[in-house]
Amino acid sequence: MNSIPCFQERLKLIEKVKNRFITLAKKRGDPLYLFDKKEVQKNVQMFKDAFRKEGVDVHLFYATKSNYYPGLLKTVVEEGENLDVSSRRELDLALKSGAKNIIYTGPAKTEKDFELILKHHKKITVNLESLRELELLAKMAKTKKTIVRCGVRIYTKMQTGWTKFGIPMEELADFFHQAQRHSSILFCGIHFHISFNKTSEQYVKTIEELACYLKINLTERERKKFEYLDIGGGFYPQQWQAFYGWNPEQKTDLSTDCFNVVFEDKIRPRTLPLNVQPIELFAKKISATFKTKILPLLPCVTLYAEPGRFISHSSMHFLLNLTDIKNDRMGIADAGNNMVGWELFQFYYYAPIFNLSQFTTTREIPFITYGSLCTPDDIWGYYMYTKGQPKEGDILLMPYQGAYTYTLAQEFIREIPPVIDLEY
Ligand SMILES: Cc1ncc(COP(=O)(O)O)c(C=O)c1O
């Protein structure tokens, strides 16, 4: 039995919708992304509630980069939340979705980026990344006689390896003083981010480091000018992705021997869960540190967060058709990894594949589902949930795969499949 959190609960949901998915697949006859608005609503509320329970009203800015599907952006906005963007393209999408509050993050912002930001400055807060950005934006805003709300991205000891972003925390006071020289800049925020956090440790330790620094390096009066602390994204969801038991280090040089390992099926467990803390625990620890370390120093500050993966991970399902059976151990689907942009499921993650035409939640067999691209490096998975032997024409479902998939899709050989909004 699969030991991944949420697995049983989500299986029940699939069981409920499977007939509708089969009808849809037969009607369309092509691979599809299915967009599940309810999942987005659920994830947004789960995130907000976790912090609310700890007495913190976190302002959520969904990271558009994790899945830019306009229906998803609109859902976040309809839930009363905000968007985080990192390019003009994403800003356009955010504006079209009706977002009223947008954070613009990301390194190497150009004059063209700032032109668009200035055009919509009333809706935007800019997380600056360098002194160059500060000086350029200040000059451009002054010419336009506007004031832009800004913060700066910092890195501390906790962001090792992420030093291309922002400024070292030790330069924050200098940056703050430089920003005060510009009447066109309302400098009021601090931001940090790293991805793939399975516990709250990264946030808690960064906040603690920051608090020590602020206490010594800025006066009480200066600290009162800060309005937000933006802790970025990186909240790993308790999803049902896992590592392969026979490739726990996620090696990318798998030889064909690995297929024998799969077919012999002697390795137990076949998959290893990611072991992620529940969001409630993230929220509990972050909120406690925010309240005890930050609020006494920065009394006017609101907590901002930019979750991407957490909101989008379950927002999309992939519907594929098993087109060719090559032998009793492998077949080829009508869609390739261009749907997810890279070898996500070949080397990195296991995610379950369900044969909807022969639906079961209890029998998962070794069976390689290849994609249809021109390379053997195009694999959806090494196992399949199926009642009987997979057959040509079977309909396959890879549920809950919305984070960094659709957004990375590419027109390599095949077109990017359409997205269908699920109606409830
Ligand atoms: C600045 C920033 N914020 C938020 C995110 C979203 O991260 P995640 O999807 O891991 O929550 C990213 C991702 O790279 C990011 O760079």
The ligand as a Tripos MOL2 file, in Angstrom:
@<TRIPOS>MOLECULE
LIG
   16    16     1     0     0
SMALL
NO_CHARGES

@<TRIPOS>ATOM
      1 C1         10.9600   34.8080   -5.7830 C.3       1 LIG1
      2 C2         10.1620   33.5640   -5.8160 C.ar      1 LIG1
      3 N1          9.0150   33.5200   -5.1350 N.ar      1 LIG1
      4 C3          8.2320   32.4190   -5.1250 C.ar      1 LIG1
      5 C4          8.5920   31.2910   -5.8520 C.ar      1 LIG1
      6 C5          7.6980   30.0980   -5.8170 C.3       1 LIG1
      7 O1          8.3150   29.0140   -5.2300 O.3       1 LIG1
      8 P1          7.4920   27.6700   -4.9580 P.3       1 LIG1
      9 O2          6.7770   27.3370   -6.1910 O.co2     1 LIG1
     10 O3          8.5270   26.6820   -4.5880 O.co2     1 LIG1
     11 O4          6.5450   27.9880   -3.8290 O.co2     1 LIG1
     12 C6          9.7980   31.2930   -6.5680 C.ar      1 LIG1
     13 C7         10.2330   30.1030   -7.3140 C.2       1 LIG1
     14 O5         11.2860   29.9740   -7.8450 O.2       1 LIG1
     15 C8         10.5980   32.4660   -6.5550 C.ar      1 LIG1
     16 O6         11.7410   32.5180   -7.2520 O.3       1 LIG1
@<TRIPOS>BOND
     1     1     2 1
     2     2     3 ar
     3     2    15 ar
     4     3     4 ar
     5     4     5 ar
     6     5     6 1
     7     5    12 ar
     8     6     7 1
     9     7     8 1
    10     8     9 2
    11     8    10 1
    12     8    11 1
    13    12    13 1
    14    12    15 ar
    15    13    14 2
    16    15    16 1
@<TRIPOS>SUBSTRUCTURE
     1 LIG1         1 GROUP 0 **** ****
